[in-house]
Amino acid sequence: MSKVVAVCLLICSNMFMTYAWYGHLRDLKHRALFIAIMVSWGVAFFEYCLQVPANRIGYQSFSLAQLKMIQEIITMSVFALFCTVYMREQLRLDFLWAGLCMVGAAYFMFRGVAVAS
């Protein structure tokens, strides 16, 4: 159960993180840089409120490298959705190729790990 909670918290934290990093490019493009920085910091606060507990919970079940790999896969997935849905950019095959590379990376991080039933 703690694995599911950790992954769900990481998904939510990545939504905040992705918006904090890139949302200002659409929503605050005509505002002063200082305003964009302050808004991004405010959004990032909520990202950290989810990410820190996610990592603490996840570290009970996953190794640090596995936790990082899970986070990167979630980040790429959330980013692809954000890019296409929120920023209205075209979905490209590059997302697929990057995702396949991450599947390979995940294989190496998780190989030899017994799956609990």
C-alpha positions as CSV (number, residue, x, y, z in Angstrom):
1,M,0.0,0.0,0.0
2,S,2.8,2.4,0.8
3,K,4.1,1.9,-2.8
4,V,0.8,3.1,-4.2
5,V,0.6,6.1,-1.9
6,A,4.2,7.1,-2.8
7,V,3.5,6.9,-6.5
8,C,0.2,8.8,-6.2
9,L,1.9,11.6,-4.2
10,L,4.7,11.7,-6.8
11,I,2.2,12.1,-9.6
12,C,0.5,14.9,-7.8
13,S,3.8,16.6,-6.9
14,N,4.9,16.4,-10.5
15,M,1.8,18.1,-11.7
16,F,2.7,21.1,-9.5
17,M,6.4,20.9,-10.4
18,T,5.7,20.9,-14.2
19,Y,3.4,23.9,-13.8
20,A,5.9,25.7,-11.6
21,W,8.6,25.1,-14.2
22,Y,6.7,25.7,-17.4
23,G,3.2,27.2,-16.7
24,H,4.5,30.7,-16.6
25,L,5.5,30.4,-20.3
26,R,1.8,30.5,-21.1
27,D,0.1,32.2,-18.2
28,L,2.6,34.9,-17.2
29,K,4.4,35.6,-20.5
30,H,3.5,39.2,-20.4
31,R,4.3,39.7,-16.8
32,A,7.6,40.8,-15.2
33,L,10.1,38.0,-14.7
34,F,10.0,38.7,-10.9
35,I,6.3,38.0,-10.9
36,A,6.8,34.7,-12.8
37,I,9.5,33.7,-10.3
38,M,7.3,34.4,-7.3
39,V,4.3,32.6,-8.7
40,S,6.5,29.6,-9.6
41,W,8.0,29.5,-6.1
42,G,4.5,29.6,-4.6
43,V,3.4,26.6,-6.8
44,A,6.7,24.8,-6.0
45,F,5.9,25.0,-2.3
46,F,2.9,22.7,-2.9
47,E,5.0,20.4,-5.0
48,Y,7.4,20.0,-2.1
49,C,4.6,19.4,0.3
50,L,3.7,16.3,-1.7
51,Q,7.2,15.3,-2.9
52,V,8.9,15.1,0.5
53,P,6.3,12.8,2.0
54,A,6.2,10.7,-1.2
55,N,10.0,10.1,-1.0
56,R,9.9,9.3,2.7
57,I,7.1,6.8,2.2
58,G,8.6,5.4,-1.0
59,Y,12.0,5.0,0.5
60,Q,10.5,2.4,2.8
61,S,9.7,0.1,-0.2
62,F,12.1,1.3,-3.0
63,S,15.8,1.9,-3.2
64,L,16.9,5.5,-3.8
65,A,17.7,4.7,-7.5
66,Q,14.4,3.0,-8.0
67,L,12.6,6.0,-6.4
68,K,14.4,8.4,-8.8
69,M,13.6,6.2,-11.8
70,I,9.9,6.2,-10.8
71,Q,10.0,10.0,-10.5
72,E,11.6,10.4,-13.9
73,I,9.0,8.2,-15.6
74,I,6.2,10.1,-13.9
75,T,7.9,13.4,-14.8
76,M,8.1,12.5,-18.5
77,S,4.5,11.2,-18.5
78,V,3.1,14.3,-16.8
79,F,5.2,16.6,-19.0
80,A,3.9,14.9,-22.2
81,L,0.3,15.5,-21.0
82,F,1.1,19.0,-19.9
83,C,2.8,19.8,-23.3
84,T,-0.1,18.6,-25.4
85,V,-3.1,19.4,-23.3
86,Y,-2.2,22.6,-21.4
87,M,0.5,24.1,-23.7
88,R,-1.3,22.9,-26.8
89,E,1.9,21.6,-28.4
90,Q,1.9,18.8,-30.9
91,L,2.6,15.3,-29.6
92,R,5.6,14.0,-31.3
93,L,7.2,10.6,-31.7
94,D,10.1,11.9,-29.6
95,F,7.9,11.4,-26.5
96,L,7.5,7.7,-27.4
97,W,11.2,7.2,-28.0
98,A,12.1,9.0,-24.7
99,G,9.5,6.8,-23.0
100,L,11.0,3.6,-24.4
101,C,14.4,4.7,-23.2
102,M,13.0,5.2,-19.8
103,V,11.4,1.7,-19.9
104,G,14.9,0.3,-20.5
105,A,16.3,2.4,-17.7
106,A,13.5,1.2,-15.4
107,Y,14.3,-2.4,-16.4
108,F,17.9,-2.0,-15.2
109,M,16.9,-0.3,-11.9
110,F,14.3,-3.0,-11.1
111,R,15.8,-6.2,-12.4
112,G,16.5,-8.8,-9.8
113,V,13.9,-7.2,-7.5
114,A,11.3,-9.7,-6.3
115,V,7.8,-8.5,-6.9
116,A,5.6,-8.8,-3.8
117,S,2.2,-10.4,-4.4
